[in-house]
Amino acid sequence: TMPDWMHSSGTRVLLIASLALAVLFGLQFYQNQKRLEAQKQIELLDVRVAFGQDERRVSTGVFGTVLNNSEQVIKMLEITIDYLSKEDEVIKSARFFPVYHLSFQNPGTLEPKQSREFGFDLESQAPPDWSGEVQTRVSEVQFR
């Protein structure tokens, strides 16, 4: 037979709700772990600060290649660029999106094993005490 506390319908509802929540949290955690694993497989290659040129002017930019080593299609990729001081301290950060499925400039998605070159103008946002060095990192990814 069931223990006394199980006879109450309120207790059973609470028990079922708690179980459903636990399963949901578990699923959420699992999906988050999978996303973090996939995010680790996105590489920024050959990142360098150099002079770049567009139709209008020559300026200093950061250039490189993003490589999708994951098994998933990337629909949005955000890269954070940290401007460094002469003491190698971060004095300012900027973000940009070399892959963004809703953008006209960086159209489309990035398929598994596919790479794309990127460039970002550093001068327009550079703080006065910038050393000319940057560090870059993948700060956010959304998969399809």
C-alpha positions as CSV (number, residue, x, y, z in Angstrom):
1,T,0.0,0.0,0.0
2,M,0.9,3.6,-0.4
3,P,2.2,5.7,2.5
4,D,-0.3,8.1,4.0
5,W,1.3,11.2,2.4
6,M,0.8,9.8,-1.1
7,H,-3.0,9.6,-0.7
8,S,-3.4,13.4,-1.0
9,S,-3.9,14.4,-4.7
10,G,-2.1,17.7,-3.9
11,T,1.0,15.8,-3.0
12,R,0.8,13.7,-6.2
13,V,0.5,16.8,-8.3
14,L,3.4,18.4,-6.5
15,L,5.5,15.2,-7.0
16,I,4.7,15.0,-10.7
17,A,5.4,18.8,-11.2
18,S,8.8,18.4,-9.3
19,L,9.7,15.5,-11.6
20,A,8.8,17.3,-14.7
21,L,10.9,20.3,-13.6
22,A,13.8,18.1,-12.8
23,V,13.6,16.5,-16.3
24,L,13.4,20.0,-17.9
25,F,16.4,21.3,-16.0
26,G,18.3,18.1,-16.9
27,L,17.5,18.6,-20.6
28,Q,18.4,22.3,-20.4
29,F,21.7,21.4,-18.8
30,Y,22.4,18.7,-21.4
31,Q,21.7,21.1,-24.3
32,N,23.8,23.8,-22.7
33,Q,26.7,21.4,-22.3
34,K,26.4,20.3,-26.0
35,R,26.3,24.0,-27.1
36,L,29.4,24.7,-25.0
37,E,31.2,21.7,-26.5
38,A,30.3,22.9,-30.0
39,Q,31.3,26.4,-29.2
40,K,34.8,25.1,-28.3
41,Q,35.1,23.7,-31.8
42,I,34.9,27.1,-33.4
43,E,38.4,28.4,-34.2
44,L,39.7,31.9,-35.0
45,L,42.7,31.3,-37.3
46,D,45.5,33.6,-38.5
47,V,44.2,36.6,-36.5
48,R,46.3,39.7,-37.1
49,V,46.3,43.4,-36.9
50,A,47.1,44.9,-40.3
51,F,46.3,47.7,-42.7
52,G,43.2,47.1,-44.7
53,Q,41.6,49.0,-47.5
54,D,38.0,49.5,-48.7
55,E,36.6,51.8,-51.4
56,R,37.0,54.9,-49.2
57,R,40.1,54.6,-47.1
58,V,43.0,52.7,-45.6
59,S,42.8,51.9,-41.9
60,T,44.0,49.5,-39.3
61,G,41.9,46.4,-38.8
62,V,41.9,43.0,-37.3
63,F,41.7,40.2,-39.9
64,G,41.4,36.4,-39.7
65,T,39.4,33.3,-40.5
66,V,36.7,31.7,-38.5
67,L,36.5,27.9,-38.9
68,N,33.4,25.9,-37.9
69,N,34.8,22.5,-36.7
70,S,31.5,21.6,-35.0
71,E,28.9,19.3,-36.5
72,Q,26.3,22.1,-36.4
73,V,25.3,25.0,-38.7
74,I,26.2,28.4,-37.2
75,K,23.5,31.1,-37.7
76,M,25.1,33.8,-35.5
77,L,28.7,34.2,-34.4
78,E,29.8,37.1,-32.2
79,I,33.5,37.9,-31.8
80,T,34.8,40.2,-29.1
81,I,37.9,42.2,-29.7
82,D,39.8,43.6,-26.7
83,Y,42.0,46.7,-27.3
84,L,45.1,46.3,-25.2
85,S,47.2,49.0,-23.5
86,K,51.0,48.9,-23.5
87,E,50.7,47.0,-20.2
88,D,48.6,44.3,-21.9
89,E,45.5,45.4,-20.0
90,V,42.1,45.5,-21.7
91,I,41.1,49.1,-22.1
92,K,38.1,48.7,-24.4
93,S,36.1,45.9,-26.1
94,A,34.2,45.9,-29.3
95,R,31.9,43.2,-30.7
96,F,31.1,42.2,-34.3
97,F,29.3,39.5,-36.2
98,P,31.2,37.7,-39.0
99,V,28.3,35.3,-39.3
100,Y,24.8,36.6,-38.9
101,H,21.8,35.1,-40.7
102,L,19.9,38.4,-40.7
103,S,22.7,40.6,-41.9
104,F,23.2,42.0,-45.4
105,Q,27.0,42.5,-44.9
106,N,27.8,39.1,-43.5
107,P,25.0,37.0,-45.0
108,G,24.0,33.4,-44.4
109,T,25.2,30.7,-42.1
110,L,28.4,28.8,-41.6
111,E,28.1,25.1,-42.4
112,P,30.1,22.4,-40.5
113,K,33.8,22.3,-41.6
114,Q,33.3,25.6,-43.5
115,S,35.5,28.7,-42.9
116,R,35.0,32.4,-43.6
117,E,37.5,35.3,-43.6
118,F,36.6,38.4,-41.6
119,G,37.9,41.9,-41.1
120,F,36.9,44.6,-38.6
121,D,37.9,48.2,-38.6
122,L,39.8,49.0,-35.4
123,E,40.6,52.6,-35.8
124,S,37.0,54.0,-35.7
125,Q,36.6,52.8,-32.1
126,A,40.2,52.8,-30.9
127,P,40.8,54.4,-27.5
128,P,43.7,57.0,-27.4
129,D,45.9,54.8,-25.2
130,W,45.6,51.7,-27.4
131,S,48.9,49.9,-28.0
132,G,48.0,48.5,-31.4
133,E,47.6,45.0,-30.0
134,V,44.3,43.2,-29.6
135,Q,43.0,39.9,-28.3
136,T,40.0,38.2,-29.8
137,R,37.6,35.5,-28.7
138,V,34.3,33.9,-29.8
139,S,31.9,35.4,-27.3
140,E,28.6,34.0,-28.5
141,V,27.3,31.4,-30.9
142,Q,23.8,30.4,-32.0
143,F,23.3,27.2,-33.9
144,R,20.5,26.4,-36.2
